[in-house]
């Protein structure tokens, strides 16, 4: 059974802005699922619909087989959401907030679990401070604890490690891996694409409110990822329209201020990297250095969403 099924979901705001258009996704039960997209792609709108803070215009959602809107209370008990926005009563302590949150979900007190969350998220020594005394990183970790305090079967992490230092982020991901291994389904949005590639076994990419691809991580990197020819130049690379059109068969992308990446269209059997190299030399001049490497998730993401590092 899928943990989450989204069918033909759409959201149009009163000003006519279309945030989501016919979005369909299946999140397998027990998966670590990455939801990726550039800013403004519709990720936050989708998560807010799942969290029941935004009303969808069209479509339906089922969570563990239950209709999200017909069984609101049941679904909320089985769903934990870590939002991007930090909002706590400034005069309550982390321990009090976690205890209250369990009660709001209809759960009995479980101080052992509260203590474990405080320990794993490195908040134990701050458990009795009021939240206004906590740093931004501490408050973000408290959001994670609050989303987990009722032991939900599905957890949505919306940029959970923004503003968290690298070492603490690694320890947080260790904890998330353990929860996932124990059966918790995790849906993650992040701008750290290398983390998504390392953590997640499924991935969906959305752009401009539409799903571009949704499949296992291994299938995406196996079927969509290509070998890339990168060329490094002495001057910053800025492709003119004429140059971009001339190199169109090789999917040109500026992948660094001084670097150009070219990939082959797998459906085109008549081209190879020598052709790509010679075309680049013809239209941009000889590079200082060149090499071939396999695309990673970030390369695929940028290519599918037509983004480059200068955008």
N, C-alpha and C positions, 0 to 999 in steps of 0.2 A: 504494500500500500504506500502511496505517496504521502508524505507528511503534509504537503501543501500543494493544492491544485488551483491554478488561476486560469480562468477561461474568458477570453474576449473582453478583458478589462479595459475600460476607457474612462478618462476624466477630462471634461471640458469645463473650465471655470466660467463664471458669469461674464467676464470680459472677453470671452471667445478664445482664450488661450487653451490650446490642446496640450495637456501635460502627458497623457497616456492615450495610445490609440491601438485597440485590439490586441492587448498584451495577453499572451497565454504562456504559462510556465508550469512545469511539474518539478517539484523539489522532492527527490526520493527520501524516504524515511531513513534516518540515520546518516544522511550525507552531511558533508561540510561544503556548503554551496556558496559560490562567489557570485554576487550581483554587481557587475561592473558597468560603468558608463561615465562619459565626461560630465562636467558640471552642466546642469540644466537638462540632463537626459531624461529625467522622470523618476529617478531612483527614490528620492525623498517622498514624492507623491505616492508612489507604490507602497512604500513602507508605512506612510501615514494612513493609507487605506487599510492595510493589514492590521495596524494598531487601532483602527476604528476611531481615528481622529479626523479623517477626511472621508466624505461620502463619495463613492464611485458613481459615475454617470451611467455606465453600462457594465455588463459582465457579472460574473459571480466567482466566489472564492470558497473553497472547502479546506478546513484544517482538520487533519486526522479523520476525514470522512464526514465532518460536521459542517453545515453551512455557516459561514462566518457571521452572517447577520441574523439568521434565525436562532442561532445558539450562542449569542454574544457572551453570556456569563461563562458558559462552559469553555468556550474558546479562549477567553482571557485568562482563565485559570491554567490553561495549558500552553500559553504563549508568554514569553518574556521579551521585552524590547528595550534595547539600549539606544536611546535617541541621540541625535547630535547636540540638541539643546540641553543645557544643564539648568535644572530648576529644582531647588530644594527650599524648604522652610529654613531660613538662616539660623533659627534658634533651637533646632533639634540636632542631636548628635547622630553620627552614623549608626550606632547601635539602636537608637530609638527609631530611626527611619526604617531600618531593616525589620524590626519587630512590628512596627505599624503596617508595613507593606505586606507581611505575611497575613496579618489580620484582614487587610483589605481584600486579599484573595481568598478569604474564607479558610485559611490554614491555621492549625493550632501552633502555639509557640514551639519553637525548636531552637533553643539557644546554642546547642551544639553545632547546628548548621550555620547559624549566624556567626559564631566564633570562627568556624572554618573559612567562611567567605572573607571575613575580616583579615584572617591570617593569610590566605592565599592571594588576596589582593593588596596585601601589605598595608593594611589600615588599622591593625590592632592597637598600635601605640597612639592612634588618633581617634579611637572609638568613642571617647567621651568628650571630645571637642565639639563645639557647635560648628555647623557646616560653613558658616561665614569665615571661620578661621582656617579652613582647608585651602590648599592650593588648587589651581585648576586641574592639575593631573590627578590629585586625590579625589576631587569631585567626580571626575570622569570614571575613576575606578569604583567609586561608590555607586554610580549609575549601573555599572556592570553587576555589582553585588545586588542591587535592588532588582535587576531583571532576573537574577537567578534565585532569589531568596525563597520563592514558592516552588522551586524545582520543576520548572516548565519542561515539557517534552520538546518544544521548539523555541529556539532563541534567535532573535534578530539583532545583529550587531551592526549599527550604523556608524561607521568611522569610529570604532571604540578606542583606538589607540592614538587619536589625534592629540598632540601635546604631551604624550607619554614618552619618557626617555627610552632609549634602545634596549637597555638591559632589562628594565621592567616590562617592556613590551614582549620580550622573549619569554619571560616567566609567565606573563598573562596567556600567551599562546600555548605554553605547556599545559596550563590549567584547562584551556578550551579544548585542547586535543584529548585530555583525559575525559572531559565531559562528553565529547563526541564519541570516544571509544566506548563509553558506558551506555550509549544509545541516544544521546541528545542530538537532535537535528539542529544544525547551525546555519543560518543565512547571514552572510557577511558582505557588507559594502566597505570598500577601502580604496584609497589612492596609492597604497603601497602594493603595487602589482606583484613584486617579487614575493611578498608574503602570501598573496592569494594563490600564486602558483605553487608555493611550498605547502600551504595548509589545505587547500580545497581539492576535492575530487570531482566536483561538477562546477560548471561556470556558465553564466548567461551574460551577454553583453547587450545593453540597450542604448539607443541613441535617438534623440528627437522623439521620445515617447514610444518607440517601436523596438521589438526584439530583433536583434541582428542575428544572433546565434544562441543556442542553448544546448549543451551537450556535456559529456564527461570531459574533464580536463585532459585526459590522455588522448581522447578522440580529437579535441580541438587542436592540440599541439601536434598530433600525428597527421591529421587531415588538412588542417588549415595552415599550420606553420610551414614555412618554406626555408630553404637555404637562402641566405642573403649575402649579396656582394656589397661590401662597404668600401668606400673610397674616401681617403682623407686628403684635403686640399690645403694649400698654404693660406688661402683667404676664406672668409666665411662664405658658405654656400647659400646662394639665393637664386632659386630657379625662376627664370622668366616663363611666361606662358608658352613661348615658342620652344624653349628647352624642355619644359614639362610635357608638351605634346609630342616632341620628338622621342622622348624616353618613355612614353606611355606604356609600351609593351612590357616594360620592366618595372612597373609600379614604383616610380621614383619617390623617395621620401627623405627629407632632410632629418637625419637622426642625431644630429649634433651640430654645433655651430659651424664646424669645419668638415662635417662628414655627410656623405650621401649614401643612402642604402637603396639597392636595387634587388628586386625579387622576380623570379620567373613565374609566369602564369602556367600552372601545371597542365592546363588544357592545351597549351601551345608546345608542340613537340619539336618545332623547327628552330627554337632558340636555345642558346646556352650562355654561360657567363662570359665567354669570350665575346659573343655578340654584344652583351650588355656593356662590357668594359670598353669595347671599341666605340660604341655609340656615345658613352660618357666622355671618352677622350675627344671625340669629334665635336661635341657640343659644349663641353666644359673645360677641355684641356686635360693634360696628363696629371694624375693625382700624385701626391707625395708617397702614398702607401695604399695598398689594397689588400683585401683578404675575404675569405668566405667563412661564414658561421651560420649556425642554425638559429632561426628566430626563437625568441622566448615569448612569454605571455605579453609582456609590454609591447614588443614589436608587433604582434598580431593585433593587440588592442588598438594601437595607434593606426595601424593600416586599415582595420575594419571601420574605424570611426573617422578616418581621413584626417587625423590630427598629427601634428609634428611638435617637436619640443619648443618651437618658437611661437606656437599658438596659445 
